[in-house]
Structure formats: C-alpha cells, structure tokens
Amino acid sequence: MTKRIESIDVLRGLSIIGILFMNIVGFHMNEVYTAPLDYFSTPLEQWSYQLNIVFIHNSFYPIFAFLFGFGLAIMAENIAARGGNFIPVLYRRMIAMLIFGLLHGFFLFYGDILNVYAVLGALAILLLLLPNIVTLIVAAGLALLYLLTLLPTILAVMLHPNYFNTINFNFEGKQNEWLHIMTSGDYSKIVHLNQSFFYEGFAVINPDTTLSYILSIMPFVLLGMFVKRANILSAITQYKGTMLFLSIVFAILGIMIKYSVIAYRLNPIASDGFIYYGGVLLSVCYIIWVTLLCEYPIIKRGMHPFKLMGKMSFTLYIMQSVLMFIVFYVFRLYGQLTLIEVYGVAIIIVLFQIVFATIYFSKFKQGPLEWVWRKITYLK
C-alpha cells in the first residue's frame, strides 16, 4: 500500500510538470494554437513543439483525472472505515474545489481544470454508492459516446488528410485583439478577456461545455475510482512483464497516432481526436512505467522531488498560473519570447517549485492550499 501511494504522488508530481509544459505555450501566446507549426519558424522551435505534441500534449490531464478519481475512492473508503458518511464530506470538498477553480479560471488562467474536476467529481461521488462494476460500465459508455462524436472527423482525416486544412478559420482579427490586450499592461482588460475566454471554452458552469467534459474527462475519473475500489493498480507490479509489453505497444501506437498531427499538419479541429487518443495511450504508459520504476529503491529516491510536488500539486498548480501571469502579463512578455525561451521559463518554474516543496515539507506536513482545502472538507 505504501509503495502504491508513493508512486501515485510521483505520478501526480510529474503530471503537474507535464501540464505546465502544455499550458505555458498557450499562456505565452494563445493565438499559436490556430496554426502552431506555421507560427514556429525555426527548425529547433518546430522540433521542440513537435516533441510537446507527441509526448506531453493531452498525455498528463488523463493521469491527473485518473488520480483525482482514485483519490475520491480512497477518501470514501477511509471515511467509511471510520464509520462516517463520506457523502457530505466529499461534497464539501467538491464545492470548495469549484470555488477555487472558478476564481483561478476567471482571474488567472482561462484553462483552469479544477472547476471541471469539481463538477465531474460531484457526479462521480454518487457512483461510489453503487457496485463498482456500475462505475466501469458508465465509464465505458461515456468513452464510447465520445468516440462516436469524434469518429466522423477522424475518418474524414484518414480518408482525406488535407481536407480540413483548406478551411479558412479567419482568426486574424481575434489574434490581433488578444495580442494587443495581453501586451497592454492593462490588467482590467487582460482579466476581462481571460474571463470571457474561460467562460466560453473551459468553465463547466457554461452548459455548452459541460457535456464535452462529461464525455472526454469523466471516463478517467471513473476509471480511477474503479481501479482503486478493485485494487487493480497492484497488478502492474504483479505482472511486470505483461504490463511492460503492453506499455511498449501502447507507446508505439500513441506516438504514431499523435505524429499524424505533425505528418499531415492537421489544424486544431482535425487534430483533436488524434491528440486525445494518442495522449490517452501514452498516459497509460506513463502510469505503468512510473509504477514499475518506483519498485526500485535507487530510482524511487531519485524521484523524491516529484513525490513532494505531488503531495502539494493543488498549491503548485495555482502557483504556476500566478508565476506565468507575472512573467507574461506583469512583465509584458506575452508573445515576445521564442518557444525555447518559453520552455526555459517552464524549467525555471519547475526548479523553483522543487526547491519550494523541499523546504516547505521540511517544516510542514501539508501544502498551504491543501491545508485550507482539508479544513473546509472536514470542518476541523
């Protein structure tokens, strides 16, 4: 049990780093997503962005969602074992998370994921009252429905790879507006534009986005709950050879699927399904590899900094947005850096957070926001 928890903390820590390297590209210049491979002109920038697409983009959010569901199941089991009722406790936790997420999304970063997890978690908690097999069936059903929504575009790209690239999205006006406001130093305008984009595309309180998140993210939350309740994670270490073989197969498939985005220079609409499913396959690989590596004491000691980051991932997630807000909006570096420089900023943030987590946990047992969140959850 202890080893499994340690590997989960390491996974969560690595995931928060992966999410940073994905988010910081858009935080630096959101407009780049309309045609990233055209925007990055130098070979080094294109190569580094391609690595991001293949190995990072959408490969860590599924892990984070899985671990979120896993954590809900752990809390429910622990509370029930003490003879308590986990329903009110977990719902207080989700309400607090929703408030944190909305504040984060409206005032710091439009790409907030906390508000999504809070609403999905509120729905998922109800399934903890039912047999575990129901959770798996619902997860599979939602995943199938999402596949059906993406399948027409995926098939169209496979049959006619260049079709979607002939569509003119006419984003130039929007791009100029973003660039002008985000480099203006006018925080009221920056926050207002951030709020509009957050509500339109990332806030679960907007009904237009709720269904998409239920179909795309909820399966991972439910799968995490199912795996914990069924004690399946231990199978990774019990059947090392089989799991390693499966992870290699999934890695090859995931890389091939994601690389099609680069090979055919797919635009955002055409690439969505390939990024999603390629990322899911790589997520499974990362979970298996980290779990197996944590079985070796030397490697586990080397991963200790990531374990510390994982123990305060909530705090570090918000901290990343604060630091990026300062770098790109306060210092007015939005759209002014090369991609290599942007990644350099990300590395500096990661190193700072490792040092911060190391010093902090030498004196305290919980991250600051984790402490507040726990107080609200348990009312003590």
C-alpha positions in Angstrom: 0.0 0.0 0.0 2.8 2.4 0.9 4.6 1.8 -2.4 1.5 2.4 -4.4 0.8 5.7 -2.6 4.3 6.8 -3.2 4.1 6.0 -6.9 0.8 8.0 -7.1 2.5 11.0 -5.5 5.3 10.7 -8.1 2.8 10.4 -10.9 0.9 13.5 -9.6 4.1 15.5 -9.4 5.2 14.5 -12.9 1.8 15.3 -14.2 1.8 18.8 -12.8 5.1 19.3 -14.6 3.7 18.0 -17.9 0.6 20.2 -17.5 2.9 23.2 -17.0 4.8 22.5 -20.3 1.5 22.2 -22.1 -0.2 25.3 -20.5 2.7 27.6 -20.8 2.7 27.6 -24.6 -0.9 29.0 -24.6 -0.3 31.2 -21.6 2.6 32.8 -23.5 0.6 33.2 -26.7 -2.8 31.7 -27.0 -3.1 32.5 -30.8 -0.4 30.0 -31.6 -2.9 27.1 -31.4 -4.6 28.2 -34.6 -1.5 27.1 -36.7 1.4 26.2 -34.4 3.6 24.6 -37.0 3.4 27.7 -39.1 4.0 30.1 -36.2 7.2 28.4 -35.1 9.5 29.2 -37.9 12.9 27.9 -36.9 13.7 24.1 -37.1 14.6 24.0 -33.4 11.3 25.6 -32.4 9.3 23.3 -34.7 11.1 20.2 -33.4 10.6 21.1 -29.8 6.9 21.8 -30.3 6.5 18.5 -32.1 8.0 16.8 -29.1 5.5 18.6 -27.0 2.6 17.4 -29.2 3.8 13.8 -29.2 4.9 13.3 -25.6 3.2 15.9 -23.5 0.1 17.4 -25.1 -3.0 15.7 -23.5 -0.8 13.0 -22.0 -1.0 14.2 -18.4 -4.5 15.5 -18.0 -5.9 12.0 -18.2 -3.4 10.9 -15.5 -4.5 13.8 -13.3 -8.2 13.0 -13.8 -7.5 9.3 -13.1 -5.6 10.2 -9.9 -8.5 12.5 -8.9 -11.0 9.7 -9.1 -8.5 7.4 -7.3 -8.3 9.9 -4.5 -12.0 10.2 -4.2 -12.3 6.4 -3.7 -9.5 6.5 -1.1 -11.3 9.2 0.9 -14.6 7.5 0.7 -13.1 4.2 1.9 -11.2 5.9 4.8 -14.3 7.8 6.0 -16.5 4.7 5.7 -13.9 2.6 7.6 -14.2 5.1 10.5 -17.9 4.7 10.5 -18.6 8.1 8.9 -20.7 9.2 5.9 -18.5 10.2 3.1 -21.2 12.0 1.0 -21.3 15.3 2.8 -17.6 15.3 3.3 -16.8 14.8 -0.4 -19.4 17.3 -1.5 -17.9 20.0 0.7 -14.6 19.1 -0.9 -16.1 19.5 -4.4 -17.8 22.8 -3.6 -14.5 24.2 -2.3 -12.7 22.9 -5.3 -15.3 24.5 -7.6 -14.8 27.9 -5.9 -11.0 27.7 -6.2 -11.3 26.7 -9.8 -13.7 29.5 -10.8 -11.5 32.1 -9.0 -8.5 30.6 -10.8 -10.2 30.5 -14.2 -11.7 33.9 -14.1 -8.8 35.8 -12.6 -5.6 33.9 -13.5 -5.8 31.4 -16.3 -8.7 30.6 -18.7 -7.5 27.0 -19.0 -8.5 26.1 -15.4 -9.2 22.4 -14.9 -10.2 22.5 -11.2 -13.7 23.6 -11.9 -14.1 20.7 -14.3 -12.9 18.2 -11.8 -15.2 19.6 -9.1 -18.4 19.3 -11.2 -17.4 15.8 -12.5 -16.4 14.7 -9.0 -19.8 15.8 -7.7 -21.4 13.5 -10.2 -18.9 10.7 -9.8 -19.4 10.6 -6.0 -22.9 9.1 -6.4 -21.4 6.1 -8.1 -19.4 5.3 -5.0 -22.8 4.2 -3.5 -23.3 1.6 -6.2 -21.5 -1.6 -7.1 -18.0 -1.0 -8.6 -19.0 -2.7 -11.9 -21.5 0.1 -12.5 -18.7 2.7 -12.4 -16.8 0.7 -15.1 -19.9 0.4 -17.3 -20.7 4.1 -17.1 -17.0 5.0 -17.8 -17.1 2.7 -20.9 -20.4 4.0 -22.1 -19.2 7.6 -21.9 -15.9 6.8 -23.6 -17.9 5.1 -26.4 -20.2 8.1 -26.8 -17.2 10.4 -27.1 -15.6 8.2 -29.7 -18.8 8.3 -31.7 -18.7 12.2 -31.6 -15.0 12.2 -32.8 -15.2 9.3 -35.3 -16.6 11.3 -38.3 -13.7 13.8 -38.1 -11.1 11.0 -37.5 -12.4 9.0 -40.5 -12.6 12.1 -42.7 -8.9 12.9 -41.9 -7.8 9.4 -42.6 -9.6 9.4 -46.0 -8.7 13.0 -46.9 -5.9 14.3 -44.7 -5.7 17.7 -46.4 -9.5 18.5 -46.4 -9.6 20.3 -43.1 -6.5 22.3 -43.9 -8.4 24.0 -46.7 -10.9 25.6 -44.3 -10.2 29.2 -43.5 -10.8 29.9 -39.8 -10.2 33.6 -40.2 -8.7 34.0 -36.7 -6.6 37.1 -37.6 -8.9 39.6 -36.0 -9.1 37.6 -32.8 -5.4 37.1 -32.7 -4.7 40.8 -33.1 -7.2 41.6 -30.3 -5.5 39.1 -27.9 -2.0 40.3 -28.7 -3.0 44.0 -28.2 -4.7 43.4 -24.9 -2.3 40.9 -23.4 0.7 43.1 -24.1 -1.0 46.3 -23.0 -0.2 46.0 -19.2 -3.9 46.9 -18.6 -4.8 44.3 -16.0 -8.5 45.0 -16.1 -8.7 44.4 -19.8 -6.4 41.3 -19.5 -8.6 39.8 -16.8 -11.8 40.6 -18.7 -10.6 38.9 -21.9 -9.4 36.0 -19.8 -12.8 35.7 -18.2 -14.6 35.7 -21.5 -12.4 33.0 -22.9 -12.7 30.9 -19.8 -16.5 31.0 -19.7 -16.8 30.3 -23.4 -14.5 27.3 -23.6 -13.4 26.0 -20.2 -16.0 26.7 -17.5 -18.3 23.8 -16.6 -20.9 26.3 -15.4 -21.4 27.1 -19.1 -23.8 24.4 -20.3 -22.2 24.4 -23.8 -19.0 22.9 -22.4 -20.4 20.6 -19.7 -21.4 17.7 -22.0 -18.0 17.7 -23.7 -16.2 17.4 -20.4 -18.5 14.6 -19.2 -17.7 12.6 -22.3 -14.0 13.3 -22.5 -12.8 13.6 -18.9 -15.3 11.8 -16.8 -14.3 8.3 -18.0 -10.8 8.8 -16.5 -12.2 10.0 -13.2 -14.5 6.9 -13.0 -11.7 4.6 -14.1 -9.6 5.9 -11.2 -12.4 5.2 -8.8 -12.9 1.7 -10.3 -9.2 0.8 -10.2 -8.9 1.9 -6.5 -12.0 0.0 -5.4 -11.0 -3.1 -7.3 -7.3 -2.9 -6.2 -6.2 -3.3 -9.8 -3.2 -1.0 -9.6 -1.2 -3.7 -7.7 -1.5 -5.8 -10.9 1.1 -3.6 -12.5 3.8 -4.8 -10.1 2.5 -8.4 -10.0 2.6 -8.8 -13.8 5.6 -6.7 -14.7 6.5 -8.5 -17.9 2.9 -8.3 -19.3 2.5 -4.7 -18.3 5.8 -3.6 -19.7 4.9 -5.3 -23.0 1.5 -3.6 -23.1 3.1 -0.3 -22.3 5.5 -0.6 -25.2 2.7 -1.4 -27.6 0.6 1.5 -26.3 3.6 3.8 -26.5 4.2 2.9 -30.2 0.5 3.3 -31.1 0.2 6.6 -29.1 3.3 8.1 -30.8 2.1 7.0 -34.2 -1.4 8.5 -33.7 0.0 11.8 -32.4 2.6 12.0 -35.0 -0.1 12.0 -37.7 -0.9 15.5 -36.5 2.6 16.6 -37.5 2.9 14.5 -40.6 -0.3 15.9 -42.1 0.0 19.3 -40.4 -3.6 19.0 -39.1 -5.4 22.1 -37.8 -7.0 22.2 -34.3 -10.3 20.7 -35.4 -8.8 17.9 -37.4 -6.2 17.0 -34.8 -8.5 16.9 -31.8 -9.2 13.1 -31.9 -5.7 12.2 -32.7 -4.3 14.3 -29.8 -6.9 12.9 -27.5 -6.5 9.2 -28.1 -2.7 9.3 -28.7 -2.5 11.1 -25.3 -4.7 8.5 -23.6 -2.4 5.7 -24.8 0.7 7.5 -23.6 -1.0 8.2 -20.3 -1.4 4.5 -19.7 2.3 4.0 -20.5 3.4 6.7 -18.1 1.3 5.2 -15.3 2.8 1.8 -15.8 6.4 3.0 -16.2 6.3 5.2 -13.1 4.7 2.5 -11.0 7.3 -0.1 -12.1 10.2 2.3 -11.6 9.1 3.1 -8.1 9.7 -0.5 -7.2 13.5 0.1 -7.4 14.8 1.9 -4.3 17.5 3.9 -6.1 15.1 5.2 -8.7 12.5 5.9 -6.1 14.9 8.1 -4.1 15.7 9.9 -7.3 12.0 10.6 -7.8 11.6 12.0 -4.3 11.4 15.7 -5.5 8.5 14.7 -7.8 6.8 12.9 -4.9 7.0 16.1 -2.8 5.5 18.1 -5.8 2.7 15.5 -6.0 1.9 16.0 -2.3 1.2 19.7 -2.9 0.0 19.5 -6.5 -3.0 21.7 -5.8 -0.8 24.5 -4.4 1.7 24.2 -7.2 -1.0 24.2 -9.9 -2.3 27.6 -8.8 1.3 28.8 -8.2 2.2 28.0 -11.8 -0.6 30.3 -13.0 0.5 33.1 -10.6 4.1 32.9 -11.8 3.1 32.7 -15.5 0.7 35.7 -15.0 3.6 37.7 -13.6 6.1 36.7 -16.3 3.8 37.2 -19.3 1.4 39.9 -18.2 3.1 41.9 -15.5 6.5 41.8 -17.2 4.7 42.1 -20.5 6.4 39.2 -22.2 3.3 37.8 -23.8 4.1 36.8 -27.3 7.6 38.2 -27.0 9.7 35.0 -26.4 10.8 32.2 -28.6 9.4 28.7 -27.8 12.8 27.7 -26.5 12.8 30.7 -24.1 9.2 29.8 -23.1 10.4 26.2 -22.2 13.3 27.8 -20.3 10.8 29.7 -18.2 8.9 26.5 -17.5 12.2 24.8 -16.4 12.9 27.7 -14.0 9.4 27.4 -12.6 9.8 23.6 -12.1 13.2 24.1 -10.3 11.7 26.8 -8.1 8.8 24.6 -7.2 11.0 21.6 -6.4 13.1 23.8 -4.0 9.9 25.4 -2.6 8.3 21.9 -1.9 11.5 20.6 -0.4 11.9 23.5 2.0 8.2 23.6 2.8 7.9 19.9 3.7 10.9 20.1 5.9 8.7 22.2 8.2 5.1 21.3 7.4 3.1 18.2 6.5 0.6 19.6 4.0 0.8 22.2 1.3 -0.8 25.6 2.2 -3.8 25.2 -0.2 -4.1 21.6 0.7 -4.4 22.6 4.3 -7.2 25.1 3.6 -8.9 22.5 1.4 -8.8 19.9 4.2 -10.1 22.3 6.8 -13.1 23.0 4.6 -13.6 19.3 3.8 -13.6 18.0 7.3 -14.6 21.2 9.1 -11.8 20.8 11.6 
